[in-house]
Amino acid sequence: MSADPLHAARDIVIAGWELTESFIRASGPGGQNVNKVATAVQLRFDIRNSPSLPERVKRNAIRLGGSRVSKDGVIIIEANRFRTQERNRADARERLVELINQASEPPPPPRRKTRPTRGSVERRLAAKTGRGQIKKTRAKVRDE
């Protein structure tokens, strides 16, 4: 368990008791240290039951989490890029904050319908006519 809270964008604060960390053995560089010390971190955060997140952010985070989110709505972030437990722990927390920041972004403004200008329509039709003329000159010549 981690005690210190996570601060994300738009005044979202995730309490420390909502996060569960477990340390596992990591593969990769580290020599014999890899076989002895559990340096990789599994950070678990129950998005669906979190009181810290608004409903819109929860929905977006579950969608953005993809395969990292379990059926129960728990996101599992595994960090094993670094050789030390502290750096992997910080990396997992940063990745969770990044996901929540992405999920909390406001939706884009709705698209406004526009019509093509008269000039662009005329240019398009003139180009089509020109292509038609080029293709017409490729046809076989008939004697009449």
BELTA-V609140 format. One record per residue. N is the residue number from 1. PHI is phi in whole degrees, -180 to 180 (* if undefined). OMEGA is omega in radians with two decimals (NA if undefined). Layout:
N_PHI_OMEGA ; N_PHI_OMEGA
This chain:
1_*_3.07 ; 2_-110_-3.03 ; 3_-93_-3.05 ; 4_-81_-3.09 ; 5_-75_3.07 ; 6_-104_3.11 ; 7_-108_3.12 ; 8_-111_-3.12 ; 9_-69_3.09 ; 10_57_3.05 ; 11_59_3.07 ; 12_-93_3.10 ; 13_-124_3.12 ; 14_-101_-3.11 ; 15_-66_-3.12 ; 16_-63_-3.11 ; 17_-70_3.13 ; 18_-81_-3.10 ; 19_-101_3.07 ; 20_-123_3.13 ; 21_-115_3.01 ; 22_-132_-3.07 ; 23_-109_-3.10 ; 24_-129_3.11 ; 25_-74_-3.10 ; 26_-107_3.01 ; 27_-95_3.07 ; 28_102_-3.03 ; 29_-66_3.11 ; 30_143_3.11 ; 31_65_-3.13 ; 32_-71_3.10 ; 33_-60_-3.12 ; 34_-61_-3.08 ; 35_-78_-3.04 ; 36_-109_-2.97 ; 37_-114_3.09 ; 38_-86_-3.07 ; 39_-103_-3.14 ; 40_-75_-3.08 ; 41_-121_2.96 ; 42_-111_3.13 ; 43_-101_3.14 ; 44_-115_3.14 ; 45_-141_-3.13 ; 46_-82_-3.09 ; 47_-67_-3.01 ; 48_-61_-3.08 ; 49_-105_-3.09 ; 50_-79_3.08 ; 51_-79_-3.07 ; 52_-82_-3.02 ; 53_-109_3.00 ; 54_-69_-3.07 ; 55_-60_-3.13 ; 56_-62_3.14 ; 57_-68_3.11 ; 58_-61_-3.13 ; 59_-61_-3.12 ; 60_-65_-3.12 ; 61_-66_3.11 ; 62_-65_3.12 ; 63_-68_-3.12 ; 64_-72_-3.12 ; 65_-66_3.09 ; 66_61_-3.05 ; 67_-76_3.11 ; 68_-78_-3.12 ; 69_-99_3.12 ; 70_-81_3.13 ; 71_-64_-3.14 ; 72_-83_-3.13 ; 73_85_3.11 ; 74_-102_3.10 ; 75_-90_-3.13 ; 76_-120_3.12 ; 77_-112_3.11 ; 78_-105_3.13 ; 79_-123_3.10 ; 80_-144_-3.11 ; 81_-71_-3.01 ; 82_-108_-3.08 ; 83_-90_-3.12 ; 84_-113_-3.13 ; 85_-64_-3.09 ; 86_-64_-3.13 ; 87_-69_3.09 ; 88_-66_3.11 ; 89_-63_3.11 ; 90_-64_3.14 ; 91_-64_3.13 ; 92_-63_3.14 ; 93_-66_3.10 ; 94_-63_3.14 ; 95_-67_3.07 ; 96_-67_3.11 ; 97_-62_3.13 ; 98_-62_3.12 ; 99_-64_-3.12 ; 100_-70_3.07 ; 101_-62_3.12 ; 102_-65_-3.11 ; 103_-72_-3.08 ; 104_-92_3.11 ; 105_-64_-3.14 ; 106_-68_-3.14 ; 107_-67_3.13 ; 108_-67_3.12 ; 109_-65_-3.13 ; 110_-65_-3.12 ; 111_-72_3.07 ; 112_-94_3.13 ; 113_-71_3.11 ; 114_-131_3.08 ; 115_-113_3.09 ; 116_-67_3.14 ; 117_-71_3.14 ; 118_-61_-3.14 ; 119_-63_-3.13 ; 120_-68_3.09 ; 121_-65_-3.14 ; 122_-63_3.12 ; 123_-65_3.13 ; 124_-64_-3.14 ; 125_-66_3.11 ; 126_-65_3.11 ; 127_-65_3.11 ; 128_-65_3.12 ; 129_-64_3.12 ; 130_-62_3.12 ; 131_-64_3.11 ; 132_-62_3.12 ; 133_-64_3.12 ; 134_-62_-3.12 ; 135_-70_3.13 ; 136_-66_-3.14 ; 137_-71_3.11 ; 138_-82_-3.08 ; 139_-68_3.12 ; 140_-66_3.12 ; 141_-87_3.14 ; 142_-108_3.06 ; 143_-86_3.13 ; 144_-122_NA
